Amino acid sequence: MNWNEADDIELLRETIARGEEFTRPNTAQVLPQQFGKTLELSPDEDKSALQARFNEAQALAVVISPPPPTVVKVGSPRTQSTSQLSTAEITWGIGGAAHRCEVDITVGQSFVLCASYVQVKLTGNYVQPAGVPPLRVATSIVPCAGANATIPPLRTVHVGTLGIGVESAVFPIPAFAREVRVGALLGGGSLWALKLFTNQGQTEFNRWTFNASGGGASQDINFWVPINSNISGFSLINNNPTSIINTFAMFRLGII
């Protein structure tokens, strides 16, 4: 049933005439709807994955997961297509208010939003070996009871190769970022400095210097650095005695 202002006025008149207290009826829609889709995502492709719209705002669980990669024999060794730098752009809101952020889909994401509509768009950013099928990504949106058993989604910013003692360019902080940790995807050194900036990346706010514990294959710092609301940019400094490739900063987003 569609309830409008005229219905309210008429019910108010009837209620006052009976000498009772007026209470607007609860017209929230009971939602059995569940939205889900699996689709192929090619390299360098932008694709709308899913859209869901409801009459009333509510808690919505959003799940994005690349299924286990298809592995085929292409010469030697075996190869597979991977999500690598692929992302999902999430747009959500209530009424005319819209919010937007990007999350990684490399290992999947699961989080809860309070919204009346959600849209998911995928961006493929990976290398597809010859003879290997494109990435397949599953997306679902399901009404739920709340944000229990969910963790903050992640957004990774890939900085690239840093020479000895080199500081990267200043990168913008992703929307809704609350914490950050840094490292290298393919190993290397463990001596880093992280600089955080305010004033559109023009003014240094803080600097973290650290040594990743453990060494070996784990080359990211073992704690999360908080991101204040006035932070707008960051840079990385390689303090190792060798050049480091595939450096990154991984952010936890505060959207749940």
C-alpha positions as CSV (number, residue, x, y, z in Angstrom):
1,M,0.0,0.0,0.0
2,N,1.3,3.4,-0.9
3,W,0.8,5.8,2.1
4,N,0.9,9.6,1.4
5,E,0.3,12.9,3.2
6,A,-3.4,12.9,2.3
7,D,-3.8,9.6,4.1
8,D,-2.1,11.0,7.2
9,I,-4.4,14.0,7.3
10,E,-7.6,11.9,6.9
11,L,-6.5,9.5,9.6
12,L,-5.5,12.4,11.9
13,R,-9.0,13.8,11.6
14,E,-10.6,10.5,12.4
15,T,-8.4,9.9,15.3
16,I,-9.0,13.3,16.9
17,A,-12.7,12.8,16.5
18,R,-12.5,9.6,18.5
19,G,-10.3,11.4,21.2
20,E,-7.4,9.0,20.6
21,E,-3.7,9.5,20.1
22,F,-2.5,9.7,16.4
23,T,0.1,7.3,15.3
24,R,1.3,7.0,11.7
25,P,1.0,3.5,10.4
26,N,4.2,1.5,9.8
27,T,4.3,1.1,6.1
28,A,7.8,-0.4,5.9
29,Q,7.9,-3.1,3.2
30,V,8.6,-6.6,4.4
31,L,11.3,-7.7,2.0
32,P,11.8,-11.3,1.0
33,Q,13.7,-10.1,-2.0
34,Q,17.3,-11.3,-2.5
35,F,19.5,-10.1,-5.3
36,G,22.4,-12.2,-6.7
37,K,24.3,-12.5,-9.9
38,T,27.6,-14.1,-11.1
39,L,29.2,-12.6,-14.2
40,E,32.4,-12.6,-16.2
41,L,34.7,-9.6,-15.9
42,S,37.3,-9.1,-18.6
43,P,40.5,-7.1,-18.1
44,D,40.0,-3.3,-18.4
45,E,36.3,-3.7,-18.3
46,D,33.7,-1.7,-16.3
47,K,30.5,-3.6,-15.7
48,S,27.4,-2.9,-13.7
49,A,26.9,-6.0,-11.5
50,L,23.8,-5.4,-9.4
51,Q,21.2,-2.8,-8.4
52,A,18.7,-3.0,-5.6
53,R,16.1,-0.4,-4.5
54,F,13.6,-0.6,-1.6
55,N,10.8,1.5,-0.3
56,E,12.4,2.0,3.1
57,A,16.0,2.1,4.4
58,Q,17.2,-1.0,6.1
59,A,20.3,-3.1,6.8
60,L,21.6,-4.7,3.6
61,A,24.4,-7.3,3.4
62,V,26.6,-6.8,0.4
63,V,28.8,-9.8,-0.6
64,I,31.3,-9.7,-3.5
65,S,33.5,-12.7,-4.2
66,P,35.5,-13.9,-7.1
67,P,35.0,-17.7,-7.1
68,P,38.1,-20.0,-7.0
69,P,40.1,-19.1,-10.1
70,T,39.9,-21.4,-13.0
71,V,43.3,-23.1,-13.6
72,V,44.2,-24.4,-17.0
73,K,47.4,-25.9,-18.5
74,V,49.1,-23.3,-20.5
75,G,52.6,-24.6,-21.2
76,S,54.4,-25.0,-18.0
77,P,53.8,-24.2,-15.2
78,R,49.9,-24.1,-14.9
79,T,48.5,-20.6,-14.9
80,Q,45.3,-18.9,-13.8
81,S,43.5,-15.6,-14.1
82,T,43.5,-13.6,-10.9
83,S,41.6,-10.5,-9.7
84,Q,44.8,-8.7,-8.8
85,L,43.9,-5.0,-8.8
86,S,40.3,-5.4,-9.7
87,T,37.8,-3.3,-7.6
88,A,34.1,-2.9,-7.0
89,E,32.5,0.6,-6.8
90,I,29.7,0.7,-4.3
91,T,27.0,3.4,-4.5
92,W,24.4,3.5,-1.8
93,G,22.1,6.0,0.0
94,I,18.7,6.9,1.4
95,G,16.4,9.1,-0.7
96,G,18.4,11.7,-2.6
97,A,21.6,11.3,-0.5
98,A,24.3,9.2,-2.3
99,H,27.6,7.8,-1.0
100,R,30.3,6.1,-3.0
101,C,33.5,4.1,-2.2
102,E,35.7,1.4,-3.9
103,V,36.6,-1.9,-2.3
104,D,39.0,-4.7,-3.3
105,I,37.6,-8.0,-4.7
106,T,40.8,-9.9,-4.7
107,V,39.8,-12.2,-1.8
108,G,36.1,-11.1,-1.6
109,Q,34.3,-8.7,0.7
110,S,31.3,-8.9,3.0
111,F,29.8,-5.9,4.8
112,V,26.5,-4.3,5.8
113,L,25.1,-1.0,4.7
114,C,22.0,0.9,6.0
115,A,20.4,2.1,2.8
116,S,17.3,2.1,0.6
117,Y,19.3,1.5,-2.6
118,V,22.6,-0.1,-3.4
119,Q,24.5,-0.3,-6.8
120,V,27.6,-2.4,-7.4
121,K,29.9,-1.7,-10.4
122,L,33.0,-3.9,-11.1
123,T,36.2,-2.8,-12.7
124,G,38.6,-5.5,-14.1
125,N,42.2,-4.7,-13.7
126,Y,44.3,-7.8,-14.2
127,V,46.4,-9.7,-16.7
128,Q,44.6,-12.6,-18.5
129,P,47.0,-15.3,-19.7
130,A,46.3,-16.8,-23.1
131,G,43.8,-19.6,-23.0
132,V,42.6,-18.7,-19.5
133,P,38.9,-17.8,-19.0
134,P,38.1,-14.2,-17.7
135,L,37.5,-13.6,-14.0
136,R,34.1,-14.6,-12.7
137,V,32.7,-12.4,-9.8
138,A,29.6,-13.2,-7.7
139,T,27.7,-10.4,-6.1
140,S,24.7,-10.5,-3.8
141,I,22.6,-8.0,-1.8
142,V,20.4,-9.4,1.0
143,P,18.2,-7.7,3.6
144,C,19.6,-8.7,7.1
145,A,19.2,-8.1,10.8
146,G,22.3,-6.0,11.2
147,A,26.1,-5.7,11.0
148,N,27.0,-8.7,13.3
149,A,29.8,-10.9,12.1
150,T,31.0,-8.5,9.5
151,I,34.4,-6.9,9.2
152,P,35.4,-3.5,7.6
153,P,35.9,-3.8,3.8
154,L,39.4,-3.2,2.4
155,R,40.7,-0.9,-0.3
156,T,44.3,-1.4,-1.5
157,V,46.2,1.5,-3.2
158,H,49.1,0.1,-5.3
159,V,52.1,2.5,-5.2
160,G,54.5,0.7,-7.5
161,T,58.3,0.3,-7.5
162,L,60.3,2.5,-5.1
163,G,64.1,2.9,-5.4
164,I,66.5,3.1,-2.5
165,G,65.5,6.0,-0.2
166,V,62.9,7.1,-2.7
167,E,59.6,8.7,-1.6
168,S,56.5,8.0,-3.7
169,A,54.1,10.6,-5.0
170,V,51.3,11.7,-2.7
171,F,48.3,9.5,-3.2
172,P,44.7,10.5,-2.1
173,I,43.2,8.7,0.9
174,P,40.3,6.5,-0.2
175,A,36.8,7.6,0.9
176,F,35.8,6.3,4.4
177,A,39.4,5.2,5.2
178,R,39.9,4.7,9.0
179,E,43.2,2.7,9.2
180,V,46.1,1.8,7.0
181,R,49.0,-0.6,6.8
182,V,51.7,-0.8,4.2
183,G,54.1,-3.3,2.6
184,A,55.1,-5.1,-0.7
185,L,53.2,-7.8,-2.6
186,L,56.2,-9.8,-3.7
187,G,58.6,-9.6,-0.7
188,G,61.6,-7.4,-0.4
189,G,62.7,-5.2,2.5
190,S,60.9,-4.4,5.7
191,L,62.1,-0.8,6.5
192,W,59.4,1.7,5.6
193,A,58.2,5.2,6.4
194,L,54.6,6.3,6.0
195,K,53.8,10.0,5.7
196,L,50.2,11.3,6.2
197,F,49.2,14.7,4.8
198,T,46.5,17.3,5.3
199,N,45.6,20.4,3.1
200,Q,45.0,18.4,-0.1
201,G,48.3,16.6,0.3
202,Q,50.4,19.8,0.8
203,T,51.1,19.7,4.5
204,E,52.8,16.8,6.4
205,F,50.6,15.8,9.4
206,N,52.5,12.8,10.7
207,R,55.2,10.3,9.9
208,W,55.4,6.7,10.9
209,T,58.8,4.8,10.6
210,F,58.7,1.1,11.2
211,N,60.4,-2.2,10.7
212,A,58.1,-5.1,9.7
213,S,58.4,-8.0,12.2
214,G,59.3,-11.5,11.1
215,G,60.9,-10.7,7.7
216,G,60.5,-13.5,5.2
217,A,57.5,-13.4,2.9
218,S,55.5,-11.1,5.2
219,Q,56.7,-7.6,4.4
220,D,53.8,-5.4,5.7
221,I,53.7,-3.7,9.1
222,N,52.1,-5.7,11.9
223,F,49.7,-2.9,13.1
224,W,47.2,-0.5,11.7
225,V,47.9,3.2,11.6
226,P,44.7,5.3,12.4
227,I,43.5,7.8,9.8
228,N,42.2,11.1,11.3
229,S,39.3,12.9,9.6
230,N,41.6,15.7,8.4
231,I,44.0,13.4,6.5
232,S,43.7,13.7,2.7
233,G,46.9,12.0,1.3
234,F,49.8,9.7,2.0
235,S,53.2,8.7,0.6
236,L,55.6,5.8,1.2
237,I,59.4,6.0,1.7
238,N,61.6,3.0,1.0
239,N,64.3,2.9,3.7
240,N,65.6,-0.5,2.5
241,P,69.1,-1.0,0.9
242,T,67.4,-2.3,-2.3
243,S,64.6,-1.2,-4.6
244,I,61.2,-2.7,-3.7
245,I,58.5,-3.5,-6.3
246,N,54.8,-3.7,-5.9
247,T,54.5,-1.6,-2.8
248,F,51.0,-0.9,-1.5
249,A,48.9,0.7,1.2
250,M,45.9,-1.2,2.4
251,F,43.0,0.7,4.0
252,R,40.2,-0.4,6.3
253,L,37.0,1.5,5.5
254,G,34.5,2.6,8.1
255,I,31.2,2.1,6.2
256,I,29.6,-0.4,8.5
